């Protein structure tokens, strides 16, 4: 995809491609494990010098493990770090995810040395992404001085090639610098291949972890369509058959030997993975054009070989479809496992919430009972207070009479005291 909203040959331009790499994980004992997938994003950044400090590039969203992701690159540095190329992996739909959402991911980035791929800069990491922490990466992935070094192949004709590898599988060491550096070990042409959509998987790629890696899907706006390729090769096939090529006996023997040597120990699935169907198809064509009367090969055997040649294409297509269906099932099993895990977590959380609700209900019931008691008590005190208010004037009147009576008693008592004091003096 080209990102260039303005005209002008010197303006920055980006071409990017997404591939799904598929692998079979093997145990240390050599037994096969499950199929896993790695999403690979390839960026070709042209007119690199046209980017400004702090300017960023963001890929289109792509799906990994049911979530939308994207890659963000700062060609001339992130924020104040202006002397490095910066690169980050970001959860594109983080704003819509639940607050408790988390996802384990292992990923790696590489700036490709297009002179010698083994000198590429590759870094890998594993992180736990969260709804509140949805971006991880390298603010200082590669210094610009090293990137622009003319002795290295990081910046060729003002163009830079960047790769990203992402997987949510928990297999330890699934993505490694070695994997990144060796994925294109078949000398894949990086200068124009991505523009033409041409890429092929390495043959017999093996290490302790991987048995094979294939390109399952590629997205490139300039890739030829199936119809274009079918039309081209059908026309080419007709031209070759009508060319009247004369084949010698030695050529026929060589073709037959090649057919036997390459086919006897292979299955249609092997053809599908190795891409060796075309040479065998050519061998069938040579045998078809050879005059079998000069050899021990009978016409019936030749016809049977031609029938086999026609059937082989069907077998390869069927094998390819079978592999795709198995891969589809594996992907669905991964989704099923993920949904099962989520359901298990939801079930556990549901039980926790149910218990919390019960505890809250019990507390609420106690609070409601206390509220009722307070209301009843307050209502009784209010009635008592109102009753006192109704008789308050009577109480005040009695208190006034009692006060006057108290004064009269004190006065009478005073006179009695005076009398007793007088009698005491007389005695």
C-alpha positions in Angstrom: 0.0 0.0 0.0 1.4 3.4 -0.9 0.9 6.3 1.5 1.4 9.5 -0.3 -1.3 12.1 -0.2 0.6 14.8 -2.0 2.2 15.0 -5.4 6.0 15.3 -5.8 8.7 12.8 -6.4 10.7 13.7 -3.3 7.8 13.3 -0.8 7.9 10.3 1.6 6.1 7.2 0.4 5.4 3.8 2.0 4.7 0.4 0.5 3.6 -2.2 3.0 2.5 -5.8 2.9 1.0 -8.3 5.4 1.7 -12.1 5.3 0.6 -14.9 7.5 3.5 -17.3 8.3 2.4 -20.8 9.3 4.6 -23.3 11.2 4.4 -26.7 12.8 5.9 -26.6 16.3 8.0 -29.6 17.2 8.9 -30.9 20.6 12.5 -31.7 21.7 11.8 -35.3 20.9 10.9 -34.4 17.4 7.2 -35.1 17.6 4.8 -32.8 15.9 2.9 -30.2 17.9 0.2 -27.9 16.8 0.2 -25.4 13.9 0.8 -21.8 14.9 0.7 -18.5 12.9 2.8 -15.5 12.9 1.7 -12.2 11.3 4.5 -10.6 9.3 4.3 -6.9 8.2 6.8 -5.7 5.7 7.3 -1.9 5.1 9.3 -0.3 2.3 9.8 3.3 3.3 10.8 5.3 0.2 12.2 8.9 0.1 13.2 8.4 3.7 15.0 11.7 3.9 11.7 13.5 3.3 10.3 12.5 6.8 10.5 15.1 9.6 11.5 14.7 13.2 8.6 13.3 15.2 6.6 12.3 12.1 5.0 8.9 12.4 3.7 6.2 10.1 0.8 4.0 11.1 -0.1 0.8 9.2 -3.7 -0.3 8.5 -5.2 -2.5 11.1 -4.7 -6.2 10.9 -6.2 -9.0 12.9 -4.3 -11.2 15.3 -6.1 -13.5 17.8 -9.4 -11.7 17.4 -8.1 -8.2 18.0 -7.1 -5.4 15.7 -3.4 -4.3 15.8 -1.2 -1.9 13.9 2.4 -0.9 13.7 3.6 2.7 14.3 7.0 3.8 13.1 8.8 7.1 13.8 11.5 7.2 11.0 13.3 10.2 12.5 12.6 9.5 16.2 9.9 9.4 18.9 9.3 12.7 20.8 12.6 14.1 22.0 14.6 11.0 20.9 15.3 12.4 17.4 18.5 10.5 16.6 16.9 7.0 16.5 14.4 5.1 14.4 11.5 4.2 16.8 8.9 1.4 16.3 5.9 0.2 18.3 3.2 -2.5 18.2 -0.2 -1.1 19.2 -3.6 -2.6 20.0 -5.8 -0.6 17.6 -9.1 -1.3 19.2 -8.0 -0.8 22.8 -10.5 2.0 23.4 -13.4 -0.5 22.9 -11.9 -3.3 25.0 -13.1 -4.1 28.6 -10.9 -2.6 31.4 -9.8 -6.1 32.5 -8.7 -7.1 28.9 -5.2 -8.5 28.6 -3.3 -10.3 25.8 0.1 -12.0 25.8 2.1 -11.3 22.6 5.6 -12.0 21.4 6.8 -9.8 18.6 10.0 -8.7 16.8 11.1 -5.9 14.5 13.9 -5.8 12.0 15.6 -3.2 9.9 16.7 -5.2 6.9 20.3 -5.0 5.5 19.5 -5.3 1.8 23.2 -6.0 0.9 23.6 -8.8 3.4 20.4 -9.9 5.3 22.5 -11.6 8.0 23.6 -8.1 9.1 20.0 -6.9 9.7 19.1 -5.5 13.0 16.5 -7.7 14.7 15.0 -7.3 18.2 12.3 -9.5 19.9 10.3 -9.2 23.1 7.3 -10.7 24.9 4.8 -8.4 26.6 1.4 -8.5 28.2 -0.8 -5.9 26.5 -3.6 -4.4 28.5 -6.5 -2.1 27.7 -4.7 0.5 29.8 -1.2 -0.3 28.3 -1.9 -1.0 24.7 1.5 -0.1 23.1 4.9 -1.6 23.4 8.1 -1.2 21.4 11.5 0.4 21.0 11.9 4.2 21.2 15.6 3.7 20.3 15.6 0.8 17.9 18.4 2.0 15.6 20.5 5.2 15.5 20.1 7.3 12.4 23.8 7.5 12.0 24.0 3.7 11.7 20.9 3.6 9.6 22.4 6.1 7.1 25.9 4.4 7.0 26.6 3.9 3.3 28.7 0.8 4.1 25.5 -0.9 5.4 22.4 -1.8 3.4 19.8 -0.3 5.7 19.2 2.7 3.5 19.5 2.0 -0.2 18.5 4.7 -2.7 16.8 6.6 0.1 14.6 3.5 0.9 14.4 1.5 4.1 12.9 -2.0 4.6 11.3 -2.7 8.0 9.7 -6.0 9.1 7.5 -6.9 12.1 6.6 -10.4 13.3 3.7 -10.8 15.8 2.1 -13.8 17.5 -0.1 -14.4 20.6 1.0 -18.0 20.8 2.7 -18.8 24.1 5.3 -21.2 22.7 8.6 -20.1 24.2 11.0 -18.6 21.7 8.5 -18.8 18.8 9.8 -15.5 17.4 13.6 -15.1 17.6 16.2 -12.9 15.9 17.4 -16.1 14.1 13.9 -16.7 12.7 13.6 -13.1 11.5 17.1 -13.2 9.8 16.5 -16.6 8.2 12.8 -16.3 7.0 14.0 -14.9 3.7 17.1 -17.1 3.5 16.2 -18.1 0.0 17.6 -14.8 -1.3 14.1 -13.3 -1.7 14.5 -10.2 -3.9 13.5 -7.3 -1.5 14.0 -4.4 -3.9 11.1 -5.0 -6.3 9.5 -8.3 -5.1 7.1 -6.6 -2.8 5.9 -4.3 -5.6 5.2 -7.3 -7.8 3.8 -9.5 -5.0 6.4 -12.2 -5.7 7.6 -14.2 -2.8 8.3 -17.9 -2.1 8.9 -19.9 1.0 12.4 -21.4 1.8 12.8 -25.1 1.1 13.6 -27.5 3.9 13.8 -24.7 6.5 14.4 -26.5 9.9 15.6 -25.9 13.4 14.7 -27.2 16.8 11.4 -25.4 16.9 10.2 -25.2 13.3 9.6 -27.8 10.7 8.5 -25.5 7.9 7.3 -22.0 7.2 5.0 -21.1 4.3 3.5 -17.8 3.1 -0.2 -18.4 3.5 -1.6 -15.1 2.6 -0.1 -11.9 1.1 -1.8 -8.5 0.7 -0.3 -6.3 -2.0 -2.2 -3.9 -4.2 0.0 -4.8 -7.2 -0.3 -8.7 -7.0 -1.7 -10.4 -10.1 -5.1 -11.9 -9.7 -5.9 -15.6 -10.0 -7.7 -14.8 -13.3 -4.6 -13.0 -14.7 -2.3 -15.9 -13.8 -4.7 -18.6 -15.1 -5.2 -16.7 -18.4 -1.4 -16.2 -18.8 -0.4 -19.8 -18.1 -3.3 -21.3 -20.1 -2.2 -19.3 -23.1 1.5 -20.2 -22.5 0.6 -23.9 -22.2 -1.2 -23.8 -25.6 1.7 -22.1 -27.3 4.2 -24.7 -25.9 2.1 -27.7 -26.9 1.7 -26.3 -30.5 5.4 -25.4 -30.9 6.2 -28.8 -32.3 9.4 -29.3 -30.2 11.5 -32.3 -31.2 12.6 -34.2 -28.2 15.6 -36.6 -28.4 15.7 -40.0 -26.7 18.3 -38.7 -24.2 16.0 -35.8 -23.2 13.1 -38.2 -22.8 15.2 -40.5 -20.6 16.3 -37.5 -18.6 12.7 -36.3 -18.2 11.6 -39.8 -17.2 14.4 -40.2 -14.7 13.6 -36.8 -13.2 10.0 -37.8 -13.0 10.8 -41.0 -11.2 13.5 -39.6 -8.9 11.4 -36.6 -7.8 8.0 -38.2 -7.6 8.3 -41.7 -6.1 9.2 -40.6 -2.6 6.8 -37.6 -2.6 3.2 -37.0 -1.9 0.8 -34.3 -3.3 1.3 -32.4 0.0 5.1 -32.4 -0.7 4.4 -30.9 -4.1 2.2 -28.3 -2.5 4.9 -27.3 0.0 8.0 -27.5 -2.3 6.6 -25.9 -5.4 8.1 -28.8 -7.6 5.0 -29.4 -9.6 6.1 -27.2 -12.5 9.3 -29.2 -13.3 7.3 -32.5 -13.2 4.6 -31.0 -15.4 7.3 -30.1 -17.9 8.6 -33.6 -17.8 5.2 -34.9 -18.6 5.1 -32.6 -21.6 8.4 -33.8 -22.9 7.3 -37.4 -22.6 4.1 -36.6 -24.5 6.0 -35.1 -27.4 8.5 -37.9 -27.7 8.1 -40.7 -30.3 7.8 -43.7 -28.0 8.3 -46.2 -30.9 12.1 -45.9 -30.5 11.9 -46.9 -26.8 10.4 -49.7 -24.7 7.8 -47.2 -23.6 4.5 -48.4 -25.1 1.8 -46.1 -26.4 -0.5 -47.3 -23.6 2.2 -46.5 -21.0 2.7 -43.1 -22.6 -1.1 -42.4 -22.5 -1.2 -43.6 -18.9 1.7 -41.2 -18.0 -0.3 -38.3 -19.7 -3.3 -39.3 -17.7 -1.2 -39.3 -14.6 0.1 -35.8 -15.5 -3.5 -34.5 -15.8 -4.4 -36.2 -12.5 -1.4 -34.9 -10.6 -2.6 -31.3 -10.9 -5.9 -32.3 -9.5 -4.2 -34.2 -6.7 -2.0 -31.3 -5.8 -5.0 -29.0 -5.8 -6.9 -31.4 -3.6 -3.9 -31.7 -1.2 -3.6 -28.0 -1.1 -7.2 -27.7 -0.3 -7.0 -30.4 2.4 -4.0 -28.6 4.0 -5.9 -25.4 3.9 -8.9 -27.0 5.5 -6.7 -28.5 8.2 -5.1 -25.2 8.8 -8.6 -23.6 8.9 -9.6 -26.2 11.5 -6.4 -25.5 13.5 -7.2 -21.8 13.4 -10.8 -22.5 14.6 -9.4 -24.7 17.3 -7.3 -21.9 18.5 -10.3 -19.6 18.5 -12.3 -22.3 20.2 -9.6 -22.6 22.9 -9.5 -18.9 23.3 -13.3 -18.6 23.7 -13.3 -21.6 26.1 -10.6 -19.8 28.2 -12.7 -16.6 28.2 -15.8 -18.5 29.1 -14.0 -20.2 32.0 -12.8 -16.9 33.2 -16.3 -15.4 32.8 -17.7 -18.4 34.8 -15.3 -17.9 37.6 -15.9 -14.2 37.7 -19.7 -14.8 37.6 -19.4 -16.9 40.7 -17.3 -14.2 42.4 -19.8 -11.5 41.4 -22.8 -13.7 42.6 -21.1 -14.1 46.0 -20.4 -10.4 46.2 -24.0 -9.7 45.3 -25.2 -12.0 48.0 -23.0 -10.3 50.6 -24.2 -6.9 49.4 -27.8 -8.1 49.6 -27.3 -9.4 53.2 -25.7 -6.1 54.2 -28.5 -4.2 52.4 -31.1 -6.3 54.3 -29.5 -5.4 57.7 -29.4 -1.8 56.7 -33.1 -1.8 55.7 -34.0 -3.4 59.1 -32.0 -0.8 60.9 -33.6 1.9 58.8 -37.0 0.6 59.8 -36.2 0.6 63.5 -34.9 4.1 63.3 -38.1 5.2 61.6 -40.3 3.5 64.2 -38.4 4.9 67.1 -38.3 8.4 65.6 -42.0 8.3 64.9 -42.7 7.4 68.6 -40.5 10.2 69.9 -42.1 12.7 67.6 -45.6 11.7 68.8 -44.4 12.0 72.4 -43.0 15.4 71.6 -46.2 16.6 70.1 -48.2 15.4 73.1 -45.9 17.4 75.4 -46.4 20.4 73.2 -50.2 20.2 73.5 -49.9 20.4 77.4 -47.0 22.8 77.5 -49.2 25.8 78.5 -50.7 23.8 81.4 -47.3 22.8 82.6 -46.1 26.4 82.4 -49.2 27.6 84.5 -48.7 25.0 87.1 -45.0 25.9 87.3 -45.9 29.6 87.8 -48.4 28.7 90.6 -45.7 26.5 92.2 -43.2 29.3 92.0 -45.6 31.7 93.8 -46.4 29.0 96.4 -42.7 28.5 97.0 -42.3 32.2 97.7 -45.2 32.2 100.1 -43.7 29.2 102.0 -40.4 30.9 102.3 -42.1 34.1 103.6 -44.0 32.1 106.2 -40.9 30.2 107.2 -39.1 33.5 107.6 -41.8 34.8 110.1 -41.6 31.5 112.0 -37.8 31.8 112.3 -38.1 35.4 113.6 -40.6 34.2 116.2 -38.4 31.4 117.4 -35.4 33.7 117.6 -37.4 36.1 119.8 -38.6 33.4 122.2 -35.0 32.2 122.5 -33.8 35.6 123.6 -36.5 35.9 126.2 -35.6 32.6 127.8 
